[in-house]
Structure formats: C-alpha cells, structure tokens
Amino acid sequence: MMIPTIPTPDELLDKGFGRAKKAADKVRTSKIPRRSKGKKIEETRVIAACQIIKESLQMILKRVPDIEELPEFYQDYIDITVGVDEMKKSLGALNWAYGILTQLEKDYGSRIRRSSSERATALQKQAYGRIASVVNKIKKDLDFLDFAKAKLRNMPTIDFDATTIVIAGFPNVGKSTLLRQMTDAEPEVANYPFTTKGIQIGHIERNWKKIQFIDTPGLLDRPVLEMNNIELNAMVALEHLADSILFIFDGSETCGYPLENQLNLYEEIKKVFNINIIVLFNKMDIVNSENKQKDYVKTYTDKFEDKLLISAQAGEGVEDILNRLEKVEKLLK
C-alpha cells in the first residue's frame, strides 16, 4: 500500500503561504489598475494559499487506495498493523479540511472583492488565521498517516492469481529449508505483523501454473491458546490466502518439541483453517538412522493416511510434495 510523504501542519502552511506570496507578487507587478490592485493582491493570497494546501491534501487522498476495495488479506493486514478504523478516520479528517478550505477560499475571496482596500488586508489576515486553525486541527491525523506509511512500507507483495500454500509447524522443523528446496531460490522476506522475522515468500511455476509459498515464523508455529486476539486476526488474514497448508512435523524431535506437542499444534491449526492440509514428516533420514526411534515415530505417522516422509535438508521427497500440490483444487482448474 503506497502512502505518499505526509507533511506536517507547519510544512503545509509554509508551502501554502509561501506560494501565495509569490502569486501575490506577480499581481503586484502586473498592470492591474492601482485602485483595485490592493484588493486583488489580498484575494490572490487567500485563494492561492487555500488551493496549494488543498492540492497537497488531495494528493494524499488520491494516492491512498480505498481500503474497502483492497483484497481481504490487505484489509486485515492494515487492520492488524495500524487499524482500519483509525486510517479511515484520519483520511476523513483530511477530506473535512479540504471541504472547509474550499469554503474559506470562496467566502473570503468574495468578501475581499466586495470590501474596501483598507479592509482587504484585515480580511486576508483573518483568512490566514482560519486556514492555520483548520490545518492544525488535523495534526494528529497527519501524524497517524505518517506512522501508517512507515508501518506499511514493507507490506508483503502477494500474487493473488497464484495458488497459495501456507507452511506451518513448530520452529526448527525445517520450514525455511523446505521452502528453499522447493522454490530453488532465496525466498523474499517481507514484514508481517506478529512474526519475529517477517514472512518468507517463494514462487515456482508448475505445469505453467504459479504456486506461491508463504512461511510465517512466529505465527503458525505456536499453540493457538497462547495467541492474543490480534495474532488470531493475523491467522484469519492468512486464511484469506491459503489454498492449502503444508504442516511439517519433525520426526526426529531435534527441533526441541515432542511429537505429541506437534500433533496438538496440527489439530489446532486444522480447526482454524478449514482447508486441505498436506502432512509432512521431516528429518526422516535422522529417524531412519536411529532404530529405537522408528517405532515411536511410526505411532504418529500411522495417524495420517496420506502423509509424506521427507528429508528437506537432503532434498528427499520434494518432488513428491510438488506432485501432491498439483492435486490442490485451484491447480486443477
């Protein structure tokens, strides 16, 4: 979401009054009859100041997209990061200021034209005071939009035409390793609310169709009961994207989490995401090298009919995953 540079009230006023002075100086050196030149100078200053400030406000309003027209993922992302209601309120305040400045421009321009030359200067000063008051009233809204610009600067770039696969599982189960193996490239890392490292996004093409992988460290790698409401909202935002989920178990438990805990996390995510989940048991090369571990791990792998046993580090099973992904509904169309 592109938000333009947000000026402070002082910057808006300096720009408006500075340009207005230049416009008035042109009138001062023009060939307008002397008896009406004074009023024309003051009228020009008021009209130009209003118009310049309005142009700055209009530029912001035009360049910030209509939030309700954005995909649901981005609407939720903005809500999680800065608050949709606060964003709308601040943009509404700028729109209010634009309308008041339009009225001031019309009213004071008319009053100055109908006044005497002596009265025109007083009206111009009065108008400048009103203009400054209006601009200063939206200071907190300009400050908020500047804050939002910084927070939304690195919003993830999502390909909504691609089939999207969200990767889940506890930390250190091999999610990033698998992502790199499948995409054969260094995934893009983009900020996402309530993830520790930013989400990782990888892309591939399979049979002329695009597949997008999203890993969210710090979000889909801990029990739902430990999440706060905002983190749960972040999961909902991801739900708008996911066509399928790759849930990775670490069969070797070298990630530091017992398989029982990993199974509990799987069950929780299954409740939140009402979509197809492909189950992977990773690090099976380690499991196979430890005979005592095999029977123990088998009690968990036997719980899933369609699981895939892989070793992401060695690249074993990657092709099986890709073949399974081709059966995802969106890729069948």
C-alpha positions as CSV (number, residue, x, y, z in Angstrom):
1,M,0.0,0.0,0.0
2,M,1.6,3.2,-1.2
3,I,1.1,6.2,1.1
4,P,2.8,9.4,-0.1
5,T,5.1,11.5,2.0
6,I,2.9,13.1,4.7
7,P,3.7,16.8,5.5
8,T,3.4,18.3,9.0
9,P,0.9,21.2,9.5
10,D,3.8,23.6,9.5
11,E,5.1,22.3,6.2
12,L,1.6,22.5,4.7
13,L,1.2,26.1,5.9
14,D,4.7,27.2,4.9
15,K,4.2,25.8,1.4
16,G,0.7,27.3,1.1
17,F,1.6,30.8,2.4
18,G,5.0,30.8,0.5
19,R,3.4,30.0,-2.8
20,A,0.6,32.5,-2.1
21,K,3.2,35.3,-1.5
22,K,4.8,34.5,-4.9
23,A,1.4,34.6,-6.6
24,A,0.6,37.9,-4.9
25,D,4.0,39.4,-6.0
26,K,3.0,38.7,-9.6
27,V,-0.2,40.6,-9.2
28,R,1.8,43.4,-7.5
29,T,4.0,43.8,-10.6
30,S,1.1,43.4,-13.1
31,K,-0.7,46.2,-14.9
32,I,-3.9,46.0,-12.9
33,P,-5.3,49.4,-12.1
34,R,-3.9,50.8,-8.9
35,R,-7.3,51.4,-7.2
36,S,-8.2,47.7,-7.4
37,K,-4.7,46.2,-7.2
38,G,-4.6,46.1,-3.3
39,K,-7.7,44.0,-3.1
40,K,-6.6,41.7,-5.9
41,I,-3.3,41.1,-4.1
42,E,-5.1,40.0,-0.9
43,E,-7.7,38.0,-2.7
44,T,-4.9,36.2,-4.6
45,R,-3.0,35.4,-1.4
46,V,-6.1,33.8,0.2
47,I,-7.2,31.8,-2.8
48,A,-3.7,30.6,-3.7
49,A,-2.9,29.6,-0.1
50,C,-6.2,27.5,0.1
51,Q,-5.6,25.9,-3.3
52,I,-2.0,24.9,-2.6
53,I,-2.8,23.3,0.7
54,K,-5.9,21.6,-0.9
55,E,-3.7,20.2,-3.6
56,S,-1.4,18.6,-1.0
57,L,-4.4,17.1,0.8
58,Q,-6.0,15.9,-2.4
59,M,-2.7,14.2,-3.5
60,I,-2.7,12.2,-0.2
61,L,-6.4,11.3,-0.6
62,K,-6.0,10.2,-4.2
63,R,-2.8,8.1,-3.7
64,V,-4.1,6.2,-0.6
65,P,-6.2,3.4,-2.1
66,D,-9.8,2.8,-0.9
67,I,-9.3,0.2,1.8
68,E,-12.7,-1.4,1.1
69,E,-11.6,-2.1,-2.5
70,L,-8.4,-3.9,-1.4
71,P,-8.3,-7.7,-1.2
72,E,-9.4,-9.0,2.2
73,F,-5.9,-10.0,3.1
74,Y,-4.7,-6.4,2.8
75,Q,-7.7,-5.1,4.6
76,D,-6.9,-7.4,7.5
77,Y,-3.2,-6.7,7.3
78,I,-3.9,-2.9,7.6
79,D,-6.3,-3.5,10.5
80,I,-3.8,-5.6,12.3
81,T,-0.9,-3.2,11.7
82,V,-2.4,0.2,12.2
83,G,-6.2,-0.1,12.4
84,V,-8.6,0.3,9.5
85,D,-11.0,2.5,11.5
86,E,-8.2,4.8,12.5
87,M,-7.0,5.0,8.9
88,K,-10.5,5.9,7.7
89,K,-10.9,8.4,10.4
90,S,-7.6,10.2,9.5
91,L,-8.4,10.2,5.8
92,G,-11.9,11.5,6.7
93,A,-10.3,14.4,8.6
94,L,-8.2,15.4,5.6
95,N,-11.4,15.3,3.5
96,W,-13.1,17.5,6.1
97,A,-10.2,20.0,6.0
98,Y,-10.3,20.1,2.2
99,G,-14.0,21.0,2.3
100,I,-13.5,23.7,4.9
101,L,-10.6,25.2,2.9
102,T,-12.8,25.3,-0.2
103,Q,-15.5,27.2,1.8
104,L,-12.9,29.6,3.2
105,E,-11.5,30.2,-0.3
106,K,-14.9,31.0,-1.6
107,D,-16.1,33.1,1.3
108,Y,-13.0,35.2,1.9
109,G,-12.4,35.7,-1.8
110,S,-15.9,37.1,-2.2
111,R,-15.7,39.3,1.0
112,I,-12.3,40.8,-0.1
113,R,-13.7,41.6,-3.6
114,R,-16.6,43.4,-2.0
115,S,-14.5,45.2,0.6
116,S,-12.6,48.5,0.6
117,S,-8.8,48.3,0.0
118,E,-8.2,49.1,3.7
119,R,-10.5,46.3,4.9
120,A,-9.0,43.8,2.4
121,T,-5.7,43.4,4.4
122,A,-7.6,42.7,7.6
123,L,-9.7,40.1,5.9
124,Q,-6.7,38.4,4.4
125,K,-5.1,38.2,7.9
126,Q,-8.3,36.8,9.3
127,A,-8.5,34.2,6.5
128,Y,-4.9,33.1,7.2
129,G,-5.7,32.6,10.8
130,R,-8.7,30.4,9.9
131,I,-6.6,28.5,7.4
132,A,-3.9,27.8,10.0
133,S,-6.6,26.7,12.5
134,V,-8.0,24.2,10.1
135,V,-4.7,22.7,9.2
136,N,-3.5,22.5,12.8
137,K,-6.8,20.6,13.7
138,I,-5.7,17.7,11.5
139,K,-2.2,17.4,13.1
140,K,-2.9,14.1,14.8
141,D,-4.4,12.8,11.6
142,L,-1.3,13.7,9.6
143,D,0.9,12.2,12.3
144,F,-1.1,9.0,12.2
145,L,-0.8,8.7,8.4
146,D,2.9,9.3,8.7
147,F,3.1,6.5,11.2
148,A,1.0,4.3,8.9
149,K,3.3,5.0,6.0
150,A,6.3,3.7,8.0
151,K,4.5,0.7,9.3
152,L,3.0,-0.3,5.9
153,R,6.2,0.4,3.9
154,N,7.2,-3.2,3.6
155,M,3.8,-4.8,3.3
156,P,4.1,-8.2,1.6
157,T,3.6,-8.4,-2.1
158,I,1.1,-11.1,-2.7
159,D,0.3,-12.7,-6.0
160,F,-3.5,-13.3,-5.8
161,D,-3.5,-15.2,-9.1
162,A,-1.1,-17.8,-7.8
163,T,-2.1,-20.9,-5.9
164,T,-1.0,-20.1,-2.3
165,I,0.4,-22.7,0.0
166,V,0.9,-21.6,3.7
167,I,3.6,-23.5,5.6
168,A,3.0,-24.3,9.3
169,G,4.8,-26.2,12.1
170,F,6.9,-25.5,15.2
171,P,10.2,-23.6,14.9
172,N,13.2,-25.5,13.5
173,V,11.2,-28.3,12.0
174,G,12.7,-27.4,8.5
175,K,10.1,-24.9,7.1
176,S,12.7,-22.5,5.7
177,T,14.9,-25.3,4.4
178,L,12.0,-26.9,2.6
179,L,10.9,-23.5,1.2
180,R,14.3,-23.0,-0.3
181,Q,14.4,-26.5,-1.7
182,M,11.0,-26.2,-3.4
183,T,11.5,-22.7,-4.8
184,D,15.1,-23.2,-5.8
185,A,15.8,-19.6,-4.9
186,E,16.3,-17.3,-1.9
187,P,12.7,-16.5,-0.8
188,E,11.6,-12.9,-0.4
189,V,11.4,-11.8,3.2
190,A,8.6,-9.3,3.9
191,N,7.3,-7.7,7.2
192,Y,4.2,-9.2,8.6
193,P,2.5,-8.2,11.9
194,F,3.4,-10.5,14.9
195,T,6.0,-12.6,13.1
196,T,9.5,-12.5,14.5
197,K,11.4,-12.4,11.2
198,G,8.9,-11.4,8.6
199,I,7.1,-13.8,6.4
200,Q,9.1,-15.6,3.7
201,I,7.5,-15.9,0.2
202,G,8.8,-18.2,-2.5
203,H,7.4,-18.8,-6.0
204,I,7.6,-21.6,-8.6
205,E,5.8,-22.5,-11.8
206,R,4.5,-26.0,-12.2
207,N,2.9,-27.1,-15.4
208,W,2.5,-23.5,-16.5
209,K,0.7,-22.6,-13.2
210,K,2.1,-20.4,-10.5
211,I,2.5,-21.6,-6.9
212,Q,3.3,-19.2,-4.1
213,F,4.6,-20.5,-0.7
214,I,4.3,-18.4,2.5
215,D,6.1,-19.2,5.7
216,T,5.1,-17.2,8.8
217,P,7.7,-17.6,11.5
218,G,6.4,-16.7,14.9
219,L,2.7,-17.0,14.0
220,L,1.8,-20.5,12.8
221,D,4.4,-22.2,15.0
222,R,2.8,-21.9,18.4
223,P,-0.4,-23.1,20.1
224,V,-3.5,-21.1,19.3
225,L,-4.3,-20.8,23.0
226,E,-1.1,-18.8,23.5
227,M,-2.1,-16.3,20.9
228,N,-3.7,-13.0,21.6
229,N,-6.7,-11.6,19.7
230,I,-4.6,-9.7,17.3
231,E,-2.5,-12.7,16.4
232,L,-5.6,-14.7,15.8
233,N,-6.8,-12.0,13.4
234,A,-3.4,-12.3,11.6
235,M,-4.2,-16.0,11.2
236,V,-7.6,-15.1,9.7
237,A,-5.8,-12.8,7.3
238,L,-3.7,-15.7,6.1
239,E,-6.8,-17.8,5.8
240,H,-7.9,-15.5,3.0
241,L,-4.8,-16.5,1.1
242,A,-4.3,-20.2,1.7
243,D,-5.5,-22.7,-0.9
244,S,-3.7,-25.4,1.1
245,I,-1.4,-25.8,4.1
246,L,1.9,-27.8,4.4
247,F,2.1,-28.9,8.0
248,I,5.6,-30.1,8.9
249,F,6.3,-32.5,11.7
250,D,9.9,-33.0,12.9
251,G,10.0,-36.8,13.3
252,S,13.4,-36.6,14.9
253,E,12.2,-34.1,17.5
254,T,15.6,-32.3,17.2
255,C,13.6,-29.1,16.9
256,G,13.1,-29.4,20.6
257,Y,9.3,-30.1,20.6
258,P,7.9,-33.6,21.2
259,L,5.7,-35.1,18.5
260,E,2.8,-35.0,20.9
261,N,3.1,-31.2,21.1
262,Q,3.5,-31.0,17.4
263,L,0.3,-33.1,16.9
264,N,-1.6,-30.7,19.2
265,L,-0.5,-27.8,17.1
266,Y,-1.6,-29.5,14.0
267,E,-5.1,-30.2,15.5
268,E,-5.4,-26.5,16.5
269,I,-4.4,-25.2,13.1
270,K,-6.8,-27.7,11.4
271,K,-9.6,-26.1,13.4
272,V,-8.7,-22.6,12.4
273,F,-8.1,-23.3,8.7
274,N,-10.9,-25.1,7.1
275,I,-8.9,-26.2,4.1
276,N,-6.9,-29.0,2.8
277,I,-3.7,-29.8,4.9
278,I,-0.8,-31.8,3.5
279,V,1.1,-33.5,6.3
280,L,4.9,-33.9,6.0
281,F,7.2,-35.8,8.4
282,N,10.6,-34.2,8.0
283,K,14.1,-35.3,9.0
284,M,13.2,-38.9,8.4
285,D,16.9,-39.5,7.5
286,I,17.7,-38.9,11.1
287,V,14.8,-41.1,12.3
288,N,15.9,-44.0,10.0
289,S,19.4,-43.8,11.4
290,E,18.1,-44.4,14.9
291,N,16.4,-47.7,15.0
292,K,15.0,-47.1,18.5
293,Q,13.1,-44.0,17.2
294,K,11.4,-45.7,14.3
295,D,8.6,-47.5,16.2
296,Y,8.0,-44.4,18.3
297,V,7.7,-42.2,15.2
298,K,5.5,-44.8,13.4
299,T,2.8,-44.4,16.1
300,Y,2.4,-40.8,14.9
301,T,2.9,-41.3,11.1
302,D,0.3,-44.0,11.2
303,K,-2.3,-41.4,12.3
304,F,-2.2,-40.0,8.8
305,E,-3.1,-42.0,5.6
306,D,-1.7,-39.5,3.1
307,K,1.4,-38.2,4.9
308,L,4.7,-37.7,3.1
309,L,8.0,-38.8,4.7
310,I,10.8,-36.4,3.6
311,S,14.2,-35.1,4.4
312,A,14.2,-31.4,3.4
313,Q,17.9,-30.9,4.0
314,A,18.8,-33.6,1.5
315,G,16.0,-32.6,-0.9
316,E,14.4,-36.0,-0.5
317,G,10.6,-36.0,-1.0
318,V,10.5,-32.6,-2.6
319,E,9.2,-33.9,-5.9
320,D,6.5,-35.9,-4.0
321,I,5.3,-32.7,-2.4
322,L,5.1,-30.9,-5.7
323,N,3.2,-33.8,-7.2
324,R,0.7,-33.7,-4.3
325,L,0.3,-30.0,-4.7
326,E,-0.8,-30.5,-8.3
327,K,-4.0,-32.0,-6.8
328,V,-4.9,-28.9,-5.0
329,E,-8.3,-27.7,-6.3
330,K,-7.1,-24.4,-7.6
331,L,-4.4,-26.0,-9.7
332,L,-6.8,-28.5,-11.2
333,K,-8.9,-25.7,-12.8
